């Protein structure tokens, strides 16, 4: 289920790069970056955003992946079916992200990955999916997006301007009411889907979470992270909100930005 190893342009020779399929669909693959030297290597799973739409892909996170591997961490930059792809949105988007995450158990002995130190980092819609991964062990076994009784246990999660409350995002009508397309209905029409797909409803996750959000983000308002942090804390979760003054939506995924350096600091804290 893998293709031959490749190298990205300008990639340092001290790392290896592998494009690996975790399923049979063309969009079910990830890019694994492994640092030089003996493992086991801590792993950062990267989940790109783009409001779950097919127009955006994992190239958004490639710069972050290269930055992580240069600092001695393996990076698993995943692709998944999105709105507009056959099988995307509910439930395929969720099934893919779960499968890509659990596939790390298969990759661990091959690439010397440390399954005790896996952190998920997602931007925008990817932030939603990262936080959902932390909560998915709470799904009922009959759920359409329940995939395992023993999902991979994350060491922590970082949401970068994440859409972590789907009902609130629906109320705000974000991106031409994209949540309606993701879950194929409103909260009144699809209450079970909203309950099972929204991290804000599934809390407490029991997984440490760091929320990074810019104060002038005009794509995903910081109010979503503020309310989520309050709700998560109230349930007993270990959650920290880093609100960055004068930061917009996309600076968070610029590997040369101070915002990304703060995220790196959070990743290292979660990894221990």
SEVOVO-892152 format. One record per residue (C-alpha): residue number from 1; residue in three letters; y negated, x negated, z negated. Coordinates in steps of 0.02 Angstrom, whole numbers, plus 32768, in hexadecimal, padded with zeros to 4 digits. Each point is the difference from the previous one (the first is absolute). Example, Ala and Ser with C-alpha at 12.3 -4.5 7.8 and 13.67 -1.06 7.14 Angstrom:
  num  residuo     Y     X     Z
    1      ALA  80E1  7D99  7E7A
    2      SER  7F54  7FBB  8021
END
This chain:
  num  residuo     Y     X     Z
    1      UNK  8000  8000  8000
    2      UNK  7F8B  7F6C  8016
    3      UNK  7FAC  7FAA  8090
    4      UNK  7FF2  7F43  8011
    5      UNK  7F80  7FAA  7F93
    6      UNK  7F55  7FF0  804E
    7      UNK  7F5C  7FAC  7FD6
    8      UNK  7F58  8054  7FFD
    9      UNK  7F6A  7FA7  804C
   10      UNK  7FB1  7F82  7F88
   11      UNK  808E  8016  7F83
   12      UNK  801D  7F6B  7F8F
   13      UNK  80A2  7FA3  8021
   14      UNK  8029  8009  7F46
   15      UNK  8030  80B7  800E
   16      UNK  8081  8062  8060
   17      UNK  7FDF  80A7  8054
   18      UNK  8085  8082  8028
   19      UNK  7FF0  80AB  8051
   20      UNK  808C  8067  7FB3
   21      UNK  803C  80B2  801F
   22      UNK  8029  806B  7F67
   23      UNK  8037  8093  806C
   24      UNK  8028  8033  80B2
   25      UNK  7F58  804A  8031
   26      UNK  7F84  7F8E  805D
   27      UNK  7F82  8017  7F73
   28      UNK  807C  7FD7  7F75
   29      UNK  7FDF  7F46  7FED
   30      UNK  7F9F  7F85  7F99
   31      UNK  7FBB  7F50  800C
   32      UNK  8043  7F8A  7F7B
   33      UNK  7F9E  7F62  7FD8
   34      UNK  805D  7F83  7F92
   35      UNK  7FB0  7F66  7FB2
   36      UNK  804B  7F54  800F
   37      UNK  806C  7FBF  7F73
   38      UNK  808A  8043  7F92
   39      UNK  7FFA  80B1  7FBD
   40      UNK  800E  807B  7FBA
   41      UNK  7F55  8031  8043
   42      UNK  7F96  808D  7FB9
   43      UNK  7FE1  8088  8081
   44      UNK  7F66  8063  802F
   45      UNK  8025  8099  8069
   46      UNK  7F6B  802C  806D
   47      UNK  7FE4  80B3  803C
   48      UNK  7F78  801B  8080
   49      UNK  7F8B  8095  8007
   50      UNK  7FB1  8064  808B
   51      UNK  8010  80AF  7FB6
   52      UNK  80BB  8000  802A
   53      UNK  7FD6  800C  80BB
   54      UNK  8059  7FA6  808E
   55      UNK  7F5F  7FB1  803E
   56      UNK  8008  7F80  7F74
   57      UNK  808B  7F84  7FDF
   58      UNK  8035  7F6C  7F97
   59      UNK  7F8E  7F86  805B
   60      UNK  7F7C  803B  7F82
   61      UNK  805C  7F9E  7F78
   62      UNK  8037  7F64  805D
   63      UNK  7F6E  7F98  7FC2
   64      UNK  802A  802F  7F4D
   65      UNK  80B7  7FD5  801B
   66      UNK  7FD3  7F52  8040
   67      UNK  7F8C  7FE6  7F6D
   68      UNK  8088  8032  7F84
   69      UNK  8086  7F90  8048
   70      UNK  7F88  7F6D  7FFF
   71      UNK  7FF5  801B  7F43
   72      UNK  80BC  7FFB  7FE7
   73      UNK  8029  80B8  8006
   74      UNK  8072  8056  807C
   75      UNK  7FAD  8091  805C
   76      UNK  805C  8097  8047
   77      UNK  7F86  8058  8075
   78      UNK  804F  80A5  8030
   79      UNK  7FEF  807A  808F
   80      UNK  8031  80B7  7FF6
   81      UNK  7FFC  80A1  8065
   82      UNK  7F55  8052  7FF9
   83      UNK  7FAB  80A1  8033
   84      UNK  8015  800A  80BD
   85      UNK  80A2  7F9C  8005
   86      UNK  80A2  8062  8017
   87      UNK  8042  801F  7F51
   88      UNK  7F5E  7FC9  7FAD
   89      UNK  7F9D  805A  7F77
   90      UNK  806C  806A  7F8A
   91      UNK  8085  7FC9  7FDA
   92      UNK  8016  7F69  8073
   93      UNK  7F6B  7F9B  7FC4
   94      UNK  803F  8006  7F4D
   95      UNK  80B5  7FE0  802E
   96      UNK  7FCE  7F67  8064
   97      UNK  7F95  7FB2  7F78
   98      UNK  808A  801C  7F81
   99      UNK  8083  7FB5  8074
  100      UNK  7F94  7F69  8028
  101      UNK  7FE9  7FE0  7F46
  102      UNK  80B7  800E  7FD3
  103      UNK  802D  7F91  8094
  104      UNK  7FBB  7F70  7F9C
  105      UNK  80A2  8006  7F9B
  106      UNK  805C  7FD3  80A1
  107      UNK  7F84  7F77  802E
  108      UNK  7FFA  7FB1  7F52
  109      UNK  809B  7F90  8009
  110      UNK  7FDB  7FCD  80B4
  111      UNK  7F4D  7FCA  7FE3
  112      UNK  8005  7FD7  7F45
  113      UNK  7F92  808F  7FC7
  114      UNK  7FE5  802A  7F48
  115      UNK  8026  80B9  7FEA
  116      UNK  7FC0  7FFA  7F4E
  117      UNK  7F52  7FD6  8041
  118      UNK  7FD0  8079  808A
  119      UNK  7F50  8047  800A
  120      UNK  7FCA  8083  807E
  121      UNK  7F4F  7FF6  8046
  122      UNK  7FBD  8089  8070
  123      UNK  7F59  8023  8050
  124      UNK  7FB9  80B0  8016
  125      UNK  8094  806E  8035
  126      UNK  806B  7F68  7FD7
  127      UNK  7FB9  8004  7F50
  128      UNK  8040  80B2  7FF0
  129      UNK  80AC  7FC9  803D
  130      UNK  8004  7F6A  7F8A
  131      UNK  7FDB  806F  7F69
  132      UNK  807E  807F  803F
  133      UNK  8085  7F77  8003
  134      UNK  7FDE  7FE2  7F48
  135      UNK  8020  80B9  7FDC
  136      UNK  8090  802A  8075
  137      UNK  8085  7FE9  7F7A
  138      UNK  7FBA  80A1  7FB6
  139      UNK  8029  8069  809A
  140      UNK  8085  8087  7FEB
  141      UNK  80A4  7FD5  8056
  142      UNK  7FEC  8095  8075
  143      UNK  7F58  7FC6  8043
  144      UNK  7FF4  7FE0  80BB
  145      UNK  7FB3  7F56  7FD8
  146      UNK  807B  7FCD  7F78
  147      UNK  8064  7F6D  8045
  148      UNK  8051  7FA8  7F6D
  149      UNK  8031  8018  7F4B
  150      UNK  7FD8  7F48  7FE4
  151      UNK  7F65  7FD5  8068
  152      UNK  7FBF  7F4F  7FFA
  153      UNK  7F9D  7FE7  7F60
  154      UNK  7F51  7FBF  8020
  155      UNK  7FAD  7F84  7F8A
  156      UNK  7F5A  8052  8026
  157      UNK  7F94  8054  8083
  158      UNK  7F52  7FDE  8044
  159      UNK  7FA6  808C  805A
  160      UNK  7F6E  7FC7  806D
  161      UNK  7F90  8098  8018
  162      UNK  809D  806B  7FFB
  163      UNK  800B  80BA  8027
  164      UNK  8062  8014  7F5F
  165      UNK  7FDF  80B9  7FE4
  166      UNK  8032  8066  8098
  167      UNK  7FC0  80A7  7FC2
  168      UNK  7F56  7FB4  7FDB
  169      UNK  8000  7FAF  80AC
  170      UNK  802A  80A9  804D
  171      UNK  7F72  8052  7F9F
  172      UNK  7F88  7F7C  8041
  173      UNK  8042  8016  80B2
  174      UNK  8010  7F45  8018
  175      UNK  800E  7FC3  80B4
  176      UNK  8001  80AC  8050
  177      UNK  8075  8043  7F7A
  178      UNK  8087  7F80  8026
  179      UNK  8066  802E  7F65
  180      UNK  801F  80A9  8050
  181      UNK  8052  7FA4  8092
  182      UNK  8062  7F8B  7F8F
  183      UNK  804E  808B  7F99
  184      UNK  7FF7  8087  8086
  185      UNK  7FA0  807C  7F99
  186      UNK  7F85  801E  7F73
  187      UNK  802A  7FF3  7F46
  188      UNK  8015  80BE  7FFE
  189      UNK  8074  7FFB  8097
  190      UNK  8065  7F66  7FCC
  191      UNK  7FF4  7FF0  7F41
  192      UNK  80A6  7FA4  7FEF
  193      UNK  7FCF  7F7D  8081
  194      UNK  7F5A  7FDF  7FA8
  195      UNK  805A  7FF3  7F59
  196      UNK  8081  7F84  8042
  197      UNK  7F90  7F99  8072
  198      UNK  7F67  7FE8  7F91
  199      UNK  8004  7F76  7F7D
  200      UNK  7F7D  805E  7F9B
  201      UNK  807B  808D  7FE4
  202      UNK  809A  7F94  7FE1
  203      UNK  7FB0  7F9A  7F73
  204      UNK  802C  7FAA  7F90
  205      UNK  8053  7F7D  806C
  206      UNK  8027  7F83  7F77
  207      UNK  7FC8  7F76  8076
  208      UNK  7F60  7F9A  7FE4
  209      UNK  7F7B  802C  807F
  210      UNK  7F5C  7FB0  8035
  211      UNK  7F86  8066  8068
  212      UNK  7F80  7F9E  8065
  213      UNK  7F76  8068  804D
  214      UNK  7F53  7FDF  8047
  215      UNK  7F6F  8063  7FB9
  216      UNK  7FB5  8021  80AC
  217      UNK  80A2  8030  8057
  218      UNK  7FD2  808F  8075
  219      UNK  80AF  8019  8045
  220      UNK  8064  8019  7F60
  221      UNK  7F85  8025  7F73
  222      UNK  8014  7F9F  7F60
  223      UNK  8006  80A5  7FA1
  224      UNK  80B7  800F  8033
  225      UNK  802D  7F5E  7FA8
  226      UNK  7F94  802B  7F6A
  227      UNK  8054  80A7  7FE2
  228      UNK  80AD  7FB7  8020
  229      UNK  7FE1  7F72  7F83
  230      UNK  7FCA  807E  7F7C
  231      UNK  8098  806C  8021
  232      UNK  8079  7F6E  8000
  233      UNK  7FB9  7FBD  7F5D
  234      UNK  800E  80AB  7FB1
  235      UNK  80BA  8004  8029
  236      UNK  801A  7F56  7FAF
  237      UNK  800A  7F95  809D
  238      UNK  7FBC  7F4F  8003
  239      UNK  7F75  8012  8080
  240      UNK  7F62  7F9B  8022
  241      UNK  7F72  8031  8074
  242      UNK  7F9C  7F73  804F
  243      UNK  7F66  8051  804C
  244      UNK  7FA7  7F83  806F
  245      UNK  7F44  8019  8013
  246      UNK  7FBE  7FFE  80B2
  247      UNK  80B1  7FF4  8049
  248      UNK  8032  8070  8092
  249      UNK  80AA  803B  803B
  250      UNK  8036  7F6F  806E
  251      UNK  7FC1  7F6A  7F9F
  252      UNK  8098  8017  7F90
  253      UNK  8075  7FC3  808B
  254      UNK  7F95  7F6E  8037
  255      UNK  8062  7F66  7FC5
  256      UNK  7F5D  7F9D  7FF6
  257      UNK  7FA9  807D  7F8E
  258      UNK  7FE0  7FF9  7F46
  259      UNK  8051  80AC  7FF6
  260      UNK  80A4  7FB8  803F
  261      UNK  7FF4  7F6F  7F84
  262      UNK  7FF5  8081  7F75
  263      UNK  809A  8055  8048
  264      UNK  805D  7F59  8004
  265      UNK  7FD4  7FE8  7F49
  266      UNK  8047  80AD  7FDC
  267      UNK  809F  7FDA  8061
  268      UNK  801E  7F60  7F9E
  269      UNK  7FE1  805B  7F5D
  270      UNK  8080  8086  802D
  271      UNK  8080  7F7F  803A
  272      UNK  7FEE  7FA5  7F5B
END
